[in-house]
Amino acid sequence: MKVSARRKARELALQGVYSWQMSKNPIDQIELALATSNDMQKVDMVYFQSLLRGVAKNVSKLDAAIKPYLGRLPEELDPIEKAILRLAAFELTERMDVPYRVIINEAIELAKTYGAEESHKFINGSLDKAVKTLRQNER
């Protein structure tokens, strides 16, 4: 299966958000490190930058948007799950050009690849509830 440029952008953005959460380094340093250590030819660079910078800039708003649907405190989340949820929350609130089903599916795929064994079920459940509020017009 050929992986889309957007999926690659999401994967790199996930790595960037995770790194940013753990290291607290400036997001532009993380972006530069990712861009120079990966083959960016098959990555939707604009989308990658939009996701990475958007999550970093709006993290409080994104956490507030997703918090009611978690069933646990955000502090209790695995760092990978938190990064995936933040990316998905950004896409759900800021990228109305992307259908919510695509966003949820991509988040599940990221969780299956990078998360703990059952984390994709948690991600799916949380986003499924969140989308009812965050994307009311689309449902």
N, C-alpha and C positions, 0 to 999 in steps of 0.2 A: 504494500500500500504506500502510495506517495503521500508524504506528510505535507500538509499545506503550509504556506508561508505564515499564515496567521497562527496555526498551531505551534510552529517553531517560535514565533514571537511570544506566545503565551508561556511556553516552556522556559524561555530565557527570562521573561518578566518574572515568572515564579521564582527562578533561581535568584534574580536580583532582589525581589521583595524579601525572600527568606534571608539572604545575606544582609540586607539592610536592617531587618528586624534583629538579627543576631549580633551584628557588628556595630550598629549605630553609625556607620560611616556615611558621609554625604552621598546622596543618591547619584550625583553626577560622576563621582569616583567609581561607584559600583557599575554604572552604565558603561563607562569607558573600559573598565576591566572586562566586562562581559563581551563588549563589542570587539575588543582586541584579542581575546582568547578563544573566540568562536568564529566559525565560518558564517559570516553574515549574508552571504550571497543568496541563500534560500530563505531568508528571514524577512518578514514584512517589518522593515526597520521603523517606519513611521508608527505602526501599531505597537511595536515593542516599546518605543519611547513614550508613547501616549499612556500605555498601561503602567509602566514603571514610574514615570514622573507623576501620573495621576494618582496612583495609590499613595505615594509618598506625600504628595501635597494635600490629599483629602482624607488621610488615615482616620482622623477623629470622626468625621462625617460618615465614612464607610463602616467603621466599627459600630457606630450608633444605628446605622441602617440595618445591619445584620444581627445585632445583639438580641432583639426580641425573639429570634427564630432559632437560637442555638440550643436552648434547653440546658445550658450550663454557662458559667461565667467565661468571658473571653480569655481571661488569664489562665483558665484551665485547659485551653486548647493546645494541641500539639502545634509547634511553630509552622510546620508544613500546612496543616489544615487551616491555620489562621491566614497564612499567605494566600492559599487558594481561595478562601472565602473573601478576602479583601480584593483580590483580582476580580472575582465574579461580581462582588458588590459594586465595584467601579464600573464594570461593563453594564450591569443592570441599570445603574443610575445615570451613567454618562454616555453610553454608546447605544442610543436608541436605534441606530442603523443595524445593529446585530440582534436577530431574534432571540428571545429569552431561552428558547429550547436549545439553541446552539451554545449559548453561554453555559447553561447547566450541564449539557453533555460534555463540553470541553473541560469544565471543572471536575466532573466525574472521572474523565480520562486522566487528568493530571493527578487526581487522588489515587487512582489505580496504579499509576506509574511511580509516584513519589511518596505517597502517604502510607500509613500503617494499613494492615490487612483489611480492616472493615471501614476505613475512613471514607471511602467513596459512598457508603450508605449514609453516613452522617452528613456529608457534604450534600448529597442528593436531597435528603429530608429537609435540611435547613434551607437550602435554596428554593426548594419546592414551596415551602411556606412563605419565604421572603418575596417570591415573585408575585404572589397574590396582592401584595401591597406596593412593591416597587415597580411593577409593570401592569397595573390595573387595566390600562387602556388596551393592552395587547391580548389579554386573556379572553 
